[in-house]
Amino acid sequence: MKTFWRVYEFLEDIISGGLLFTGVAIIFYGVIMRYFMNSPKSWVDEVSQYLIIWGTLIGTSVALRNDHHIKVDMLFDRFSPRVKYYVTIFAHGVGTAFSLFLAYYGYVLVNFVHNTGQRSTDVGIPLYVVYSILPLAGTMLTFRFLVKLYSMIRSHGKEWAPGQNGEVTSHDRSSTL
């Protein structure tokens, strides 16, 4: 199972970073072609936007994995360990619900656009391919939120109830959680 996680995390990192890098590289190519070669390419803006959006949406799963998401620490740090535990459970539950919403309605949108045969303006890319990032990102986020929720419930929030040397003692856990 550890091998699966390592491969999955590696793919998340490589794909999101690769898409972002490729998008920026295409923008750089467009600037060079427009201002130095006097030969602007109309497809550059459209394709680079799609790649950067894809990389960013896949990167949300990476950010969640590494706890680099936005949170209000100023308020959260003032809570007791017990309240932190329940607030985190609630937040992961809401995140899971949102991610499921994104995955489901993203799928509905992709299906609609596929059935209507819509294409992008400049390049003519089928828009169902472009919009397919929505159910994919929703699925990846749902997966991440469920893993975080499971580990929080399984550990009983021990990272917020430290004993000596940061370890949780059975007395600490029963009295604070």
C-alpha positions in Angstrom: 0.0 0.0 0.0 2.9 2.4 0.7 4.1 1.8 -2.9 0.7 2.9 -4.2 0.8 6.1 -2.1 4.3 7.0 -3.3 3.4 6.4 -6.9 0.1 8.3 -6.6 1.7 11.3 -4.9 4.6 11.3 -7.4 2.0 11.3 -10.3 0.1 14.2 -8.6 3.3 16.2 -8.3 4.6 15.5 -11.7 1.3 16.0 -13.5 0.3 19.3 -11.8 3.9 20.7 -12.0 4.3 19.5 -15.5 1.0 21.1 -16.7 1.9 24.4 -15.0 5.4 24.4 -16.4 4.2 23.6 -19.9 1.6 26.3 -19.7 4.2 28.9 -18.7 6.6 27.6 -21.3 3.9 28.0 -24.0 3.3 31.6 -22.8 7.1 32.3 -23.1 7.0 30.8 -26.6 4.1 33.1 -27.5 5.9 36.1 -26.2 9.1 35.2 -28.2 7.0 34.6 -31.4 5.0 37.8 -31.0 7.6 40.4 -30.0 10.8 39.0 -31.5 9.7 37.0 -34.5 6.7 39.2 -35.3 4.7 36.1 -35.9 2.0 35.8 -33.2 0.3 32.4 -32.6 -3.4 32.5 -31.9 -3.5 29.2 -30.1 -1.0 30.1 -27.4 -3.3 32.0 -25.1 -6.1 29.3 -25.3 -3.8 26.3 -24.8 -1.7 27.9 -22.0 -4.9 28.9 -20.1 -6.2 25.3 -20.2 -2.9 23.8 -19.1 -2.5 26.3 -16.2 -6.0 25.7 -15.0 -5.6 22.0 -15.2 -2.3 22.1 -13.3 -3.8 24.4 -10.7 -6.9 22.2 -10.1 -4.8 19.0 -9.8 -2.5 21.0 -7.5 -5.4 21.6 -5.1 -5.2 17.9 -4.2 -1.4 18.3 -3.7 -2.0 21.4 -1.5 -4.6 19.5 0.6 -2.2 16.5 1.0 0.5 18.8 2.3 -1.8 21.0 4.4 -1.1 24.1 2.3 -4.7 25.1 2.0 -6.1 28.3 3.3 -7.2 28.2 6.9 -7.7 30.8 9.7 -5.0 29.7 12.1 -5.5 32.8 14.3 -8.9 31.6 15.4 -8.2 27.9 15.1 -5.1 28.0 17.4 -7.2 29.5 20.2 -9.5 26.4 20.4 -9.1 23.6 22.8 -7.9 20.3 21.5 -11.4 18.9 21.7 -12.9 21.8 19.7 -10.0 21.6 17.1 -10.8 17.9 16.6 -14.5 18.5 15.9 -13.9 21.6 13.8 -11.4 19.6 11.7 -13.9 16.7 11.3 -16.6 19.2 10.3 -14.2 21.0 7.8 -13.2 17.7 6.2 -16.8 16.7 6.0 -17.8 19.9 4.2 -14.7 19.6 2.0 -15.8 16.1 1.0 -19.3 17.2 0.3 -18.0 20.1 -1.9 -15.7 17.7 -3.7 -18.5 15.3 -4.4 -20.6 18.2 -5.7 -17.7 19.3 -8.0 -17.2 15.8 -9.3 -20.9 15.1 -9.9 -21.8 18.4 -11.5 -18.5 18.5 -13.4 -19.5 15.1 -14.9 -23.0 16.5 -15.7 -21.3 19.5 -17.5 -18.9 17.3 -19.4 -21.7 15.0 -20.5 -23.8 18.0 -21.7 -20.9 19.6 -23.6 -20.0 16.2 -25.2 -23.6 15.7 -26.3 -23.8 19.2 -27.8 -20.5 18.9 -29.5 -19.1 22.3 -28.4 -15.6 23.2 -29.3 -13.1 25.9 -28.2 -12.9 29.1 -30.2 -9.4 29.3 -31.6 -8.0 25.8 -31.6 -11.3 23.8 -31.9 -10.5 21.4 -29.0 -13.7 19.6 -27.9 -14.7 21.3 -24.7 -15.7 18.1 -23.0 -11.9 17.3 -22.9 -11.2 20.7 -21.4 -14.0 20.5 -18.8 -13.1 16.9 -17.9 -10.7 18.4 -15.3 -13.8 19.3 -13.1 -14.9 15.7 -12.3 -11.2 14.6 -12.1 -10.3 17.3 -9.6 -13.5 16.7 -7.7 -12.7 13.0 -7.5 -9.1 13.6 -6.4 -10.2 16.1 -3.8 -12.9 13.7 -2.5 -10.2 11.0 -2.2 -7.9 13.3 -0.3 -10.6 14.6 2.1 -11.7 11.1 2.9 -8.1 10.0 3.6 -7.7 13.1 5.9 -11.0 12.5 7.6 -10.2 8.8 8.2 -6.8 9.6 9.6 -8.2 12.3 11.9 -10.9 10.0 13.2 -8.5 7.1 13.6 -5.9 9.1 15.5 -8.5 10.9 17.6 -6.9 14.2 16.8 -3.7 13.3 18.7 -1.7 16.0 17.0 -3.7 18.6 19.0 -3.4 16.9 22.4 0.3 16.6 23.0 1.7 15.1 26.1 5.4 15.2 26.8 7.7 15.4 23.8 4.6 15.9 21.5 3.3 12.4 22.2 -0.3 11.7 23.3 -0.8 9.9 26.5 -3.9 7.9 27.3 -4.7 10.4 30.1 -4.4 13.4 27.7 -6.6 11.8 25.2 -9.4 10.8 27.6 -9.4 14.2 29.4 -9.2 16.4 26.3 -11.1 14.4 23.7 
